[in-house]
Amino acid sequence: MTFVQKIQELRKEKNALILAHFYQVPEIQDIADFVGDSLALAQQAANTKADMIVFAGVHFMAETAKILNPEKLVVLPDLNAGCSLADSCPPDKFEEFLKQYPDHTVISYINCSAAIKTMSDLICTSGNAIQLVESFPKNEKIVFAPDKNLGGYINRMTGRNMVLWDGTCEVHDILSVESIIKMKTQHPDAKLIAHPECKAQVLELADFIGSTTALLQFTSNDPAKKYIVATETGILHKMKLNSPEKIFMVVPGDETCSCNDCPYMKLNTLENLYNAMLYEKPEIFLPVDVMYKARKPIERMLELSLNLGLIK
């Protein structure tokens, strides 16, 4: 019996919901009950009736699912599946940082730890960040964390002057203008699409900027036949499934390969996904008070997103 067959049996037996991010390996995306970006995954976690949530993603995503379902069993196939962006914002240093801005509203990107969420007034994702920031008055004083590239993009798009924490995602921040210009020169008929976690210089070259879901929707609906993709390699799987006649080329993270893989996302495999379901571990545990405090800004995000028509 294959791991796919074993996982399918366990899913029924344990009433499990398998959530997967777009950056997971194709075989995990194919077996998941739902594949999406952080906003859609948070919404799915908030609404599930499953007894077990199996999160094929990284640690902060599984934490978010646990925060929204404190009574449910939440497992992550590999506890080492962390996040360079979340790690770039240590809670103790962020707490000290906030003391400089006592009168500011704190908006944190969902790619942060549960501890950072407890210090936040509102959580956002790359898919709703601009709209949520714009829901505040123009004179609202805001601290945005932890991604300075996403925060800078929001500032430029909204005319705001949010205070930015100095954090980045290693997968997106590593992408260079030189690599992109070289690819655009070699493929002049290709459109450049980019995630807003990329550097400003990269985003200036882009034909379209958006979250993973927005990038996927754009390539499905846009008439172009060739795309240069400035984000993690995993998204290409869904892009190719949706548009098999189109060509997708990911901007390489370095010169050794034509890929840009998140080392943490790729720690999850069918084997450790199966083992997590079978043995019900590694389980995500969080202190009750942390879950209570962190839940408020996440629920505020979901409520605002619903009111703004960003989710249904």
N, C-alpha and C positions, 0 to 999 in steps of 0.2 A: 504494500500500500504506500502511495506517495505521501509526501508531507501535505500536499494540497488536499488529498482525500482525507487524511487524518484531521486536518484543520477544519474541514467542512463538517466532519462528524462531531468534533468537539464543540463547534459553534452552536449546533443544534442541542447537544447534550447539556451544555452549560448556559444556554441563552446568552451567548456572548455577542458583542458588537465589535467588529474590527474596523477601526478608523485608521486611515493612512494619509500621510501628507504626499503632495505631488513629487517630493524629492526622494521618495522611497524607490527601491529597485522595482522594475516592472512586474516581477512575479508577485510581489506583495501588493502592489496597486491592483493587480488583476483579481486577487482573492478577497480584497477588502469589501466591506459592506458599503463604505463610503470613502471616497478620495476627495480631498479638497485643500483649501488654504486655511490659514489660522482662524479666520472669521467663521467660515462654514463648519469647520471642525468643532469650534466652540459651541456653535448653535446645535450641532448634532449631539454633542455631549450633554448639553443642557436639556434636550428633549427626549433622550433615550429611555426606554423601558427595560433595557437589558439588565441582567444581573451582573454581568462582567463586561468591562470596557477594556479592550486590548488596543493599546495605542502604538501604532507603528509610526513613530515620529521621534522627537527628542524629548528630553526630560521636562522642559517647561510646558510642553503640550500635554503630557500626561498629568502634570501637576494641575493644569487648568481643568482637565476633565475631573480630577479628584475634588477640586474646590467646588465644582458645580454639582458633584455627586458624592458628598461626604460619606454616605452610607453604603455606596457601591464598591465593589472590588475593581480596582484599576491596576493593570499590569503594563509594564514596558518591557519589550523583549530583551533589551540590553541597558542596564542602568548607567553604563558608560556613554550612552548616547546623549551627550550634553549639547551645548550651544556656545560657540565662541562669543556671540553677541551678548547672551545672558551673562556669561562669565566676565565680560568686560565692565560689568556694573556690580561690584561687590556691595552688599547691603550696608556694611558699616561705613564705607566711604561715601555712598550715596546719601546716607542719613546726615553725615557731616556737611555734604554739599548743599542739602536742602535748607540747612540752618542759615545759609546766606540769602535765602529767598523765602522768608516766612509768609509773605503775602501773595505767593504765587500758587496757581492751580497746577497740580502735577498730573500730566498726561504721560502714561507709559505705554510704549509699544508692547504688545503681548509677548514678544520674544524676550522675556525677563523672568527672573525667579519669582516664586511665591512671596518671598520676603519683600521684593521691590514692589510687588502689587499691593502689599499692605500699606505702603507709603504713598500710594497713588490715589488720585481722585477719580480718574477715568482711565480705562484701558482702551487701546485702539489697535487696529491691524493696518497693514499697508493698503488693504482694500477699502477701508472707511476713514482713514486718518484725516484726510483733507476735509471731508464733510463734518466730522466730529469737531475738529478744531474750529471750523467756520460756524459751528452752532453757538460758540461763545462770542460775546461782544468783542469788537475790534480792539478795545482798550484792556481786555483781560490779560493779566500778567500770567504767563505760562512757562513752566519748566517742562521740557520734553526729554524723555530718556527711553532706552539707552542709545539708540542709533542716531549719530550725528548726521549721517548722510540722508536718512529719511527725514529727520527733523529739518535739515537745510532745504530739502526739496519742498517740504510743506511751507516753510517760511517764504521761499521764492514764489510759490504758487498762490499763496494767500496774502502776501504783503505783511506778514506778521514778523515779530522779532522775538520769537520764543528763545528762552535760554536753553542751550543744548548740552546734554551730558556727552562726554567725549568717548563714545563707544562705537564699534563697527562690527559687521559680520565679515569674517575672514574670507568667506566664499565670494562675496560681492565686492568687497573693498579691494581685493587683489586684482580685479580686472583692469587692464591698462588701456589707455587711449591709443597707445602705439599698436597693440594687438588688434584693436577694433579698426583703426585706420587701414592697417594692412589687409584685413578681411574685406573691408568696404572697397578697397582698391581692386582686390582680386574678384569681387562679386558686386559690381556696380548696380546690378539689378535687384540686389537684396535689400530688404528693409531691416533696420536695426531696432529691436525691441528690448527694453531694459527694465529691470526691477528697480524701484526707487531706493533700495539699499546700496546701489552703486554710487561711486563718486560723482560729484557734480559735473566734472569734465566729461565723463562717460555719458551722463544723462543729456548733456547739451548736444550730443551727436545723434541721439535717439529719434526715431520716427514715431515711436510710441513708448510711453512709460506706464507701468501698471503692476498690480499685484500678480501673483501666479495665475489666479483665476482670470483676471483682466487680460493678461498676455495670451492665455489659452483662448479666450473668447475672441480676441482681436484676430489671431491667426486663423480662426475658424471662419470669420466673417469677412476678412479683408481679401481683396482680389489678387494681391501679390502672390507669387509662386515660390519665393525664396526669402528666408529670414535668417538674420544673424541674431542669436539669442544670448542676451547678457544676464544670465541667472544660472541656477544650479541645473546640472545635466538631466536630473530626473524628470523635469517638465516635458522633455522631448517625447517621452513615451505617449502621453495623452495627446500631444500635438500631432504626432504621426498617426495615431488612431483616428483622430478627428479629421485630419487632412492628409490622407495617404499619398495624394498626388503632389504635395508640396515638399520643398527641401528645407530642412532646419539644420543650422550649424551653430553650435554653442561656442561662445568666446572662451578660449582655453585659459585655465588658471595659471599655467606655466607652459614652457616650450616643449615639455616632455610628452604631452598627449593632447588630443583634441577634445578634452573634457574639462569639466569644472565641478568635481564632486565634493559634497560636504562629507568629510570623514565620519562625522557623527551619525548623520542620517543613514549612511551605508553600513553601519554596524548591525542594523536589523536584518535578519535573514529569515527564510521560511522555517529553518530548523529551530532557531531560538524563539520565533513567534509561536511555533507549535509547543515547545517546551514551556513557554510562559503560560499558555492556555492549559496545558496538562497539569502542571505543578502549581499553578496560580501564583507564580512569582517570577521575577522580582515585582513585588507589590509596592505601590506608591503610598507612603505614609506622610501625613502632615499634621502638625499640632492643630487642635480644634480652633484655638484663637486665631491662628494664621489663616486657616480656611475661612473663618467668619469675616475677618478683615479684608482678605483678598477677594472674596466673593462680591463685595459691594461694587467696586469699580468695574468688574467684569459684567455684572448684571446691568449696571448703568450703561455700559457699551451696547449690550444686546438690546436694551430698551430704546436707547437713542437711535440705534441702527434701524430698529423696527419702525419707529416714528418717522424717520427720514426716508423710509422706503428702500433701505439698502438691503434688507432681508425680508423674507415673507414668513 
